[in-house]
Amino acid sequence: MIKLDNNPAVKALTGVDQSATGFTTTYSDQVFFYVPSQGSDDQIRLLGYRSSLLEAKVSP
């Protein structure tokens, strides 16, 4: 039995707090970079990231 004790977002989307078969989740991830202009000696730098839960279902 899989319990969602520490995942209130999946619990809210599925409407259940446990499942014998598991859960399927879909996330959207974004990564933001600074890319210097051509000819610059600067390196590409990671500025930030974001991850969002889009969907959650109880697995069949």
N, C-alpha and C positions, 0 to 999 in steps of 0.2 A: 504494500500500500504506500503510495506517494502522498505525503501531506504537504500543504502549502503554508506551513506555520510562519515562514519568513518571506513570503512573496504575496503581499496584498494586491498587487496589480494583476497578477494572473488569476488570483482568487476572484477579484471583482469582474474580470472579463469572462471567466468561465461560469461563475455562479456556484462553484463547488469549492470545498476546501481540501479534498483528497480524491485520489483516483487509483484504481487497481491497474489501469493500463498506461498511465502517464499523461503527459501534456505535450502539445505541439505549440511552439511559440514562433512568431515572426518578428524580427527586429529590423529597424532601419538604422544604419550607421553612416555618419558623415565625418569626414576628416578634412581639416582646413590647413592649408599650407601657404607660406609666403614663398613665392618664386621670384628671385631677382631678375632684373632685366638682362638681356643678352649682353655679354662682354663684362658683366660684373664679377668680382671675385667672391661675392657673398654666397653662402651656401643656402640651399633650400631648408626652410625651418618649419617644423610643426607648430601651428598656432593653437590648435585645440581640436576637440572631437566631441561628438554627441551621439548617443545611442538612445533610441526610442522603441518601446514595445508597441507594435502595431496590432498584433492579433494573438490570441491565445485560445486553444481548444483542448478539450479532453480527447486524448487519442482513442481511436476505436479499438 
